[in-house]
Amino acid sequence: MKRPDSLYIFIGVYILVQIPPLADGIRWLSLARMNSVAAIQVPEMCDSLLGLVKRQKKICRKNLEVMDSVKHGAHSAIDECQFQFRNRRWNCSTVNAKKVFGNVLKLGTREASFVHAISAAGVAHAVTRACSSGALSRCGCDRSVTGRSPKGFEWSGCSDNIAYGTAFSKEFVDARERRRNIKNSGRKLMNLHNNEAGRKAVEDNMMKQCKCHGVSGSCELKTCWRAMPTFRNIGQIIKEKFDGATEVKLDRNKLRPRLIPVNPQFKPHTNSDLVYLIASPDFCESDPKTGSLGTTGRVCNKTSKAIDGCDLMCCGRGYETRRRKIVDRCSCKFHWCCYVTCKKCEREIDEHTCK
């Protein structure tokens, strides 16, 4: 019998309890596709948000002003996933508003590990940014970064409050995995590990930004503060972790279950590495069971030998070529002061798509 998307259990006569699927742990990403998050005015509205488990709804009710940042974090995570995987067979295609990436996330693959990491990082990054911008009343700049550095500059300005952002991300994003009724402890540990790896990608790559003060641009006094990298940089870091992810298995020999490398010759993974439980499908053909949409119709690069090349992207099925007109801006001129005018130029290109 096919497992339904949700199981309903009647308790007594009047109470209806919904138990969501165990493996699909990032349904809260559907917040990115909703227009009503910023309009949440009263705690009761949290119960209407799709994709949230009971604990996440409770967090929402206590942190109404933060939920718009969670939405922005989810949106950033989806956009960054699609950018980083734009040239791969699985390109983070969104399926619908309720189950953003579809059945792909039900499998404990590299792709699921990346989505968990980038999603946790997205919430941490967005909430931290909101703190520093003054958008949230309960947090602000990180005032613990003060004093004079041994290198001769003053810690001042508004340092990003990464501690608050990562703490909120941990509480909200990890809530689904920490439910007591989750029995798949291997997948639970995988998701929690990758969530933390995503947050560490933000924490471990904080930068020092400085400003000089002095006469005629001299640097008699330099003040510095800690700032997050751009989310594009975070995405690139996590994508590198994806390429070097470790295949793991559940070890029950200890008092506490843990994940260990499948290949004992590999060194143990660190907290900042991504891990996965099963090998990925090839994503060549459409398969509803695995969530693969296939690569038929995908644009490929005829001259590339990499995964975006027509040979690999099309999985040996071949490709079709058609001429297409595109319009570019050209002959741009700068006019004093201060605007730019351009002409529109048409040109034809060859576009290759997989059969």
N, C-alpha and C positions, 0 to 999 in steps of 0.2 A: 504493500500500500504506500502511495506517495505521501511523504510527510508534508502536512499543510504549513503555510507560512506562519501561522500562529495556532497555538492550542488553547482551547477555552475549557475551564473547569468550573462546574457549578458547585457551590458550597451552600448547603442548606437549600433555601428556596429563592432568595433574593440577590445573592452576591455573585457577581461574575468576575472571575480573575483571569486576566490575560497573561500567558507566559510566552514571551517572544522567543524566536529561535536562538539557540545557544551560540552558534558560530558567528552569526552576523553581528559583530560588536560595534559597528560604527554607524548605526542608523541615525544618530544625532546629526550626522553631516547633512541630513535633509533640511536642517535649519538654514543652510546656505541658499536654498531655493524658495524660502518663505519671505514674504514682504511684511509680515506682521510682527516680527521679533522686536523691532525698535519701538513698536507701539504698545508693548506690554506695560500696563499701568498698575495692575493689581495682581497679587500672587495667584489668584484663581485662574488667570489666563495661562499660567504655565502648564496646567493640565491639558490644554488643547494643542500643545506643540507635539508634532509627530516625531517619532523616533526616540523619545526620551524614556528611560526606565524610571521606576518609582524614585530611586535615590537622586537621579538627575533632576527630576521635577521638584524635589524637595530643595535641592541646591538652587534651582531657578527661583523658587518662591522667596528664598532668603537673599538672593543677589540679583534683583530685577535689573539694576542698572548695568550689570556686567554682561547680560545676555546678548546685547547688541554686538559686543566685542567677540563673543563666542560665535555669533553668526558670521562676522567678518573673518574670523579665524578659519571657520569651515569653508568659506568661499575662497580664501587664499589657498587653503590646502588643495582644494579641487583644481583651481587654476594652475597651481604649481605642479601638481601631478600631471596634468595634461601637457604642460610645457616640457617637463623633463622626459616624458615618454612619447612625445609627439612623433618621433621617428621609429618607434618600436611597434611590433605586431599588436601588443596590448597597449593602447594609448590612453588609458583612463577614461574611456567613453562613459558618459553618464547615461543610465538606463531610464530612470524616472525619478520623480521628486521624493518618493518614499524610500526606495532602495537605490541609492545614488549610483553605485557601481555594480549592482545586480549580484549574481551568484559568485562572482570572482572572489569576493571576500569570505565566502564560506569555506574556502580551501586555505590550508595553512601554508601558503606559498610565499615566495619572495615578494610578489606583488602585494599581497595582504600585509606583509611586514612593512613595506614602504608606505602604504596608505595609513597604517596605524601611526608610524613615526611622523609623517608629515602633518597628520591631523593634530596630534598632541603638540607638535611644534607650532602649528598655526594658532591654536588657542593661546599658548604661552606667549607667542610673539604679539598677538593682537591685544591681549589683556595688558601686557607690559606697556605697549605703546599707548593704550588708553590711560594708564596710570600717569605716564610722563607728560601727556598732553593736558592733564587736568580734567579729563572727561569723567573720571570716577571720584566720588566723594570719599571713599574708604581707603584710597591709596594715592600716592603721589610719587615724587622722585625718591630715589634711594639716598637718604641723608646719612647713611653709614659710611659713605665714601667721602671722607673729609681729611683734612690735614695736609702736611707738606711731604712730598715724595722724596726719597733719597736722591732721586735724579734731578731735583731742583725745581719741580713744578708744584703748584697748588691743586689739590683735588677740590673742585668747586663745580658750579653749574648744576644741571639736572641730570644726574646719572639715572639710566633706565633701571626701574625696580624689577629686575628679573626674578628676584626671590618671590615676590607676590605673584607674578605671572605664571611661573612654573608651579607654584603651590596650588593655584586655582586650577590649572590644567590637570594636575595630578588628581585633585579632588573630583573634578567634573568628568574628564575623559575616562579615568580608570573606574568610574562608578559601576559601569555595566559589568566589568570583569570581576569585580569584588563581590558580586551577589553570591549568597550562600548556596543557591540552587544550581550553580554551574558545576557540572560533573566532569567536563572535558578539561582536566587540569593541565594537560600538555598544551592545549591551545590557549588556555587562560594565561599560563606562564609566558607563552610566546607573545601574546598581545601586550601584556603588562611590560615585558622586557622591551619590546619595540616602542611602546609609548614613551618609556623612560629614555630610550636612545634618541628619540626625536627631541625631547626637551633638553637633553644634554648637548645636542647639536647647537642649540641656541645658547645655553649657559657657557659652554666651553669655547665659544667663539666670540665672546664679548670683546669689543674693541675700545681702545683709548682714543678719544677725540680731544683736541686741544685748540686753544685760541690764544694768540699773542696779544699783549698789551704793552704799549710804549709809544714814545714820540716817533713820528714819521715811520710807523710800521715796525719799529724795533721790537725785540722780544725781551724787554727788561723783566716782564712778569708773564708767565705762561700758566693758564688755568686749564685743567683737563677734567674730563668726566668719562664715565663708562657708558658705552652705547652698544646696542644690538647691531649685528650685521643686517643687511637687507634680507628680506625673505627669499629673494632669488638666490642669494649666497647659501642660505640654509638649505634650499632645495637641492643645490648642486652638491653640498656636503652629504646630505642623506642619500642622494642618487649614487654617490661613490660608495657609500655603505651598502647600498642595494647590490651593486656589482660585486662586492666582496663579502656578501652575507654568508653566514655559516649554517649548514644544515645540521639540525640538532634532533635529539630524541629525549623522551622523558626518562629520567633515572629515578626509580622508586626505592633504591637500596638505602638511601639515607632517611633520617627521621623526617626531613622536609624534602618533598619531591623537587627536582631541579632539572634543568636542561643541560645536556652535555653534547659535544660534537659527535655526529654519527661516525666520523672517521677519527679514531683515537690518535692518529698521527698529527692532526691539526691542533694547534694551540687553542686553549679555551678562549671563548669570546669575552670581550670586555663589556662593560655597561653601555658603551657608546656604539657597539656593533649591532647590526641587524641579524636576526636569526629566523629560520623557517623550518617547517616540519616535513613538507613534502615537495617534490620537484614540481615545477610549473608545467602546465600543458603547453603545447607548441603554439596555441592560439591561431593556427592556420585556418581551421574550418569553424563554422558556426556551431556551437554546442550549448544549448540552454542549461545543461546540467552543470557545466563548469563556468558558465557565464561568458564563454568566448563568443565574440561577434564575428570572428573570422577576418580575413584581410581582403576579401573580394570588394572591389571598388576603391580600395585605398590607393592614394597617390604614392608613387615610388620614384626613386632616383635611378635613372638608367645607367649612369656612369659610376655609381658608388658600389663598392664591394662590401660595405658595412651592412648592418641590419636594415637600414633604410633603402638599400639597393633593391632593384626589381627582382633579382634572383632570390634573395632571402625573404623579402617582404611578401612576395607572391607564392612562396613555398613550392616553386617549381611549376606552377600552373601557367606561367606566361603572363603577358601583359598586353594591353591595348594602348595605342597612341592616337591622340587627336590634337588638332591645331586649335588653339584657343586665343582669343584676343584679350589683352589686359590693358588697362589704362594707368599710366604713371604720370606723376608730376614732373615737368621738365622745364628747362630754360628759366629757372627761378632767378628773380632779381630782387635785391634789397633796395628799398626806397627810404631816403632820409625824410623824416624819422617818424615812425619806425614800423614798417610793415614789409611783407614779402609777397610778391605776385609770381605766379607760376602758370605755365601753359599745361594743357593736358595732351599727352602724347600716347597714341595707340601703338602697340606692337604685338606680334604674334609669337606664341611659344608652343613648344611641344609638351603636352601633359601626358604622363604615363600612368595608367591605373591597372591594378591587378585583376586578372580574370577570375 
